[in-house]
Amino acid sequence: MDYLFCLLIILVILLMLFYMTKMPNKSYRGAFAPLSPQESQIKTELEQHIFQLAHTIGPRHLEKPHALEKAATYIKTQLQAYGHTVLIHDYVLENITCENIIVEIKGNEKPEDIIILGAHYDSVMPDCPGANDNGSGVAALLILARLFSQKTFPKTVRFAFFVNEEPPFFYTKKMGSYIYAKSLKQKKERVKAMISVETIGYYSEEKNSQVYPFPFGLFYPNQGNFVGFVGNLSSRKLLIKAISIFRQCTAFPSEGGALPRWIPGVGWSDQLSFWRMGYPAMMITDTAPFRYPYYHTNEDTADKINYIYTARVVQGIQRMVEELAK
């Protein structure tokens, strides 16, 4: 009886792992075509934005409030140059006014249904340049905001550049994304999807360059050459739809999982704030510390980014969002 019970437990665990890790369609495998003209333009813009954030401005957080303000000003200036109306959702923390930066493309059929693309623009204290974490995510959102500036969709598409994601505010109610998500919940806004673009710039073709919390290394590749789609169990439907679209339209490796939020890494960005408000949300990431050796160090610099791979990812996110917003 004990033997059968153990087998049953093992079977249940395997079925749960299969449910969490099985994704539709297949991850791309094979050689890459040369970058398209649009991807080449995206690559150039990634280089410009990331260098500006990580090196011209540098470490940006509440211990360096002038740099944080410069980063916010840079983001707002770029968005306005693309023709967007910039909205500021601010709050005071440690006697400093902190800004979440918002632009919106109002839907033309179902404007009450909202797709949010988010990225945090602060870097970790004290001296991390934050090129990948999260200059890469901010750069991606700026580029997508430009690409979408002359478009409309059935649903509303909203870009949110969040402040204070990094420690000591992470996992607290002082995160910019938590303050913002709470305000949406209070206003009963219908967020159909929140996509956190977090640390997407580092890739490696080396074997064993990718690690995972146990036992997920049994289900995923050991090469860190893919982009990850990560959601909690409640957001599985969104995650499956998003990665399915990405795989259909993007010749770039991708892996996904709808996992319990207590697993290390699953809730490590602004999607966590939206889960806390009951909204479906997911993260797109290069998996950060599970791959990136310069994570949260002063060596997180612009030269570490694989701009060619990241350009392909941004192009794929563009196509994915266009489908989700229908």
C-alpha positions in Angstrom: 0.0 0.0 0.0 2.8 2.4 0.9 4.5 1.6 -2.4 1.4 2.4 -4.4 0.8 5.6 -2.5 4.4 6.7 -3.3 3.8 6.0 -6.9 0.6 7.9 -6.9 2.3 10.9 -5.3 5.1 10.8 -7.9 2.5 10.6 -10.7 0.6 13.6 -9.4 3.9 15.6 -9.1 4.8 14.7 -12.7 1.4 15.7 -14.0 1.6 19.0 -12.1 5.0 19.7 -13.6 3.8 18.8 -17.1 0.8 21.1 -16.6 3.1 24.0 -15.5 5.8 23.6 -18.2 4.0 22.3 -21.3 3.6 25.1 -23.8 1.9 25.2 -27.2 3.8 25.1 -30.5 7.6 24.6 -30.6 10.5 26.8 -29.7 12.5 27.9 -32.7 15.6 25.9 -33.4 18.0 26.5 -36.3 20.0 29.2 -38.0 19.0 32.9 -37.9 18.3 34.9 -41.0 20.0 38.3 -41.2 18.3 41.1 -39.3 15.5 42.7 -41.3 15.7 46.5 -41.9 13.3 47.0 -39.0 15.2 44.7 -36.7 18.4 46.6 -37.6 16.8 49.8 -36.6 15.6 48.3 -33.4 19.2 47.1 -32.7 20.5 50.7 -33.2 17.9 52.1 -30.9 18.6 49.5 -28.2 22.2 50.5 -28.2 21.4 54.2 -27.9 18.8 53.9 -25.2 20.7 51.4 -23.0 24.0 53.4 -23.3 22.1 56.6 -22.3 20.4 55.0 -19.3 23.4 52.9 -18.0 26.3 55.2 -18.8 25.3 58.7 -19.6 22.9 58.7 -16.6 24.3 55.7 -14.7 23.0 54.2 -11.5 19.5 55.5 -10.8 17.6 55.1 -7.6 16.5 57.0 -4.5 20.1 57.2 -3.2 20.9 59.0 -6.4 17.6 61.0 -6.9 19.0 63.3 -9.5 20.0 60.4 -11.7 16.6 58.8 -11.2 15.0 62.1 -12.3 17.3 62.3 -15.3 16.1 58.8 -16.3 12.5 59.8 -16.0 13.1 62.9 -18.0 14.8 60.9 -20.7 11.9 58.5 -21.0 9.3 61.3 -21.0 11.3 63.2 -23.7 11.5 60.2 -26.0 7.8 59.4 -25.6 6.8 63.0 -26.4 9.0 62.9 -29.4 7.0 59.9 -30.7 3.8 62.0 -30.3 2.5 60.4 -27.1 0.8 62.3 -24.4 2.6 61.5 -21.2 0.8 61.0 -17.9 2.5 60.9 -14.6 1.3 58.7 -11.7 3.4 59.9 -8.8 3.8 59.3 -5.1 6.1 60.5 -2.4 8.7 58.2 -0.9 11.4 59.2 1.5 10.5 62.9 0.9 11.1 62.4 -2.8 8.4 62.5 -5.5 8.6 59.3 -7.5 7.1 59.0 -11.0 5.5 56.1 -12.8 5.4 57.2 -16.4 2.3 56.3 -18.5 1.3 56.6 -22.1 -1.9 55.1 -23.6 -3.2 54.2 -27.0 -6.9 54.1 -26.6 -8.7 51.1 -28.1 -11.1 51.8 -31.0 -13.5 48.9 -30.3 -13.0 47.7 -26.7 -11.2 50.6 -25.0 -12.2 49.3 -21.5 -10.1 46.2 -22.1 -6.5 47.1 -21.3 -3.1 45.5 -22.2 -0.3 46.9 -20.1 3.4 46.7 -21.1 5.6 47.5 -18.1 9.3 47.9 -17.3 11.1 49.5 -14.3 13.6 52.2 -14.9 15.4 52.2 -11.6 18.6 50.2 -11.0 19.7 48.3 -7.9 21.6 50.2 -5.2 24.3 51.5 -4.9 26.4 51.5 -8.1 24.9 49.1 -10.6 24.6 50.8 -14.1 21.6 48.6 -14.8 22.2 48.1 -18.5 20.4 44.8 -18.6 18.4 45.2 -15.4 16.5 47.0 -16.6 17.8 49.3 -19.2 17.1 46.5 -21.7 13.4 46.4 -20.7 13.0 50.2 -20.7 14.7 50.4 -24.1 12.4 47.7 -25.5 9.3 49.6 -24.3 10.5 52.9 -25.7 11.0 51.2 -29.1 7.6 49.6 -29.0 6.0 52.9 -28.0 7.6 54.4 -31.2 6.5 51.5 -33.4 2.9 51.8 -32.0 2.7 55.6 -32.1 0.8 55.7 -35.4 -1.3 52.6 -34.7 -4.6 51.8 -32.9 -6.0 48.5 -31.8 -9.4 47.2 -30.7 -8.2 47.1 -27.1 -6.3 49.8 -25.2 -2.5 49.4 -25.1 -0.8 51.2 -22.2 2.9 51.6 -21.6 4.0 51.9 -17.9 7.6 52.8 -16.9 7.7 52.0 -13.2 9.9 53.4 -10.4 11.3 51.6 -7.3 11.2 48.0 -8.4 14.6 47.2 -6.9 15.4 46.5 -3.2 14.8 47.8 -0.6 11.4 48.4 -2.1 10.9 45.1 -3.9 8.1 42.9 -2.5 6.8 45.8 -0.6 3.8 48.2 -1.0 6.3 50.9 -1.9 7.0 49.6 -5.4 5.9 51.9 -8.1 4.1 49.1 -9.8 2.2 48.2 -6.6 1.0 51.8 -6.1 -0.1 51.9 -9.7 -1.8 48.5 -9.8 -3.6 49.3 -6.6 -5.0 52.5 -8.2 -6.2 50.6 -11.2 -8.0 48.1 -8.9 -9.6 50.9 -6.9 -10.9 52.4 -10.2 -12.1 48.9 -11.3 -10.1 49.1 -14.6 -10.3 46.0 -16.7 -6.7 44.9 -17.2 -6.8 41.9 -19.4 -3.0 41.4 -19.5 0.0 42.9 -17.9 3.4 42.0 -19.5 6.5 42.9 -17.5 9.6 43.2 -19.8 12.4 42.5 -17.4 16.1 42.0 -18.1 16.0 40.7 -21.7 19.4 41.4 -23.1 21.8 38.5 -22.2 22.1 35.3 -24.2 24.7 32.5 -24.4 25.1 29.5 -26.7 27.4 27.8 -24.2 26.3 24.5 -22.7 25.4 24.7 -19.0 25.1 28.5 -19.2 21.5 28.2 -17.9 20.4 27.1 -14.5 17.0 26.7 -12.8 15.5 26.1 -9.4 15.2 22.3 -8.8 13.6 20.4 -10.5 13.0 22.5 -13.6 16.4 21.8 -15.1 14.9 18.5 -16.1 12.4 20.2 -18.4 14.2 23.1 -19.9 17.5 23.5 -22.0 20.8 24.1 -20.4 21.8 26.7 -23.0 20.8 30.3 -22.1 20.0 31.2 -25.7 16.2 31.7 -25.3 13.8 34.2 -24.0 11.6 33.1 -21.1 7.8 33.6 -20.6 6.9 33.3 -16.9 3.6 33.5 -15.2 1.8 32.3 -12.1 -0.8 29.6 -12.2 -3.7 32.1 -12.4 -2.2 33.7 -15.5 -1.6 30.4 -17.4 -4.2 31.2 -20.0 -2.5 34.5 -20.8 0.9 32.9 -20.8 -0.1 30.2 -23.2 -1.7 32.6 -25.6 1.3 35.0 -25.5 4.0 32.4 -26.1 1.9 30.7 -28.8 1.7 33.9 -30.7 5.4 34.6 -30.2 6.4 31.2 -31.4 4.2 31.4 -34.5 5.6 34.8 -35.7 9.2 34.9 -34.3 12.2 32.8 -35.3 13.8 33.0 -31.9 14.1 30.3 -29.1 11.5 30.7 -26.3 10.6 28.7 -23.2 7.7 29.2 -20.8 6.2 28.1 -17.6 3.1 28.9 -15.5 4.5 28.3 -12.0 3.7 28.9 -8.3 4.8 32.4 -7.4 6.8 31.1 -4.4 9.4 29.4 -6.7 12.5 31.6 -6.9 12.5 34.0 -9.8 8.8 33.6 -10.7 7.6 36.8 -9.0 10.8 38.8 -9.4 9.5 41.8 -11.2 6.5 44.1 -11.5 4.1 41.4 -12.6 4.0 40.5 -8.9 2.1 43.8 -8.1 -0.6 42.9 -10.6 -1.0 39.4 -9.3 -1.6 40.9 -5.9 -4.5 42.8 -7.4 -5.9 39.7 -9.1 -4.9 40.7 -12.6 -3.5 38.3 -15.2 0.2 39.1 -15.6 3.4 37.6 -16.9 7.1 38.4 -17.3 9.3 38.2 -20.4 12.9 37.8 -19.4 16.3 36.3 -20.1 16.0 34.7 -16.6 18.4 37.3 -15.0 20.4 35.6 -12.2 19.8 32.1 -13.5 21.9 33.1 -16.5 23.4 36.5 -16.3 26.7 36.5 -14.3 26.7 40.3 -13.9 23.2 40.5 -12.3 23.0 43.3 -9.7 26.7 44.1 -9.9 28.6 47.2 -11.2 29.5 45.1 -14.3 26.0 45.2 -15.6 27.1 47.4 -18.5 26.1 48.1 -22.0 28.8 45.9 -23.6 27.2 42.8 -22.0 24.1 43.0 -24.1 23.5 40.9 -27.2 21.8 43.5 -29.3 21.2 41.3 -32.3 19.3 38.7 -30.2 17.5 41.4 -28.2 16.3 43.1 -31.4 14.7 39.8 -32.5 13.0 39.5 -29.2 11.6 43.0 -29.3 10.3 42.4 -32.8 8.6 39.3 -31.5 7.0 41.2 -28.6 5.7 43.7 -31.0 3.9 41.1 -33.0 2.6 39.4 -29.9 1.1 42.5 -28.4 -0.5 43.4 -31.7 -2.4 40.1 -31.6 -3.2 40.3 -27.9 -4.7 43.8 -28.4 -7.2 42.5 -31.0 
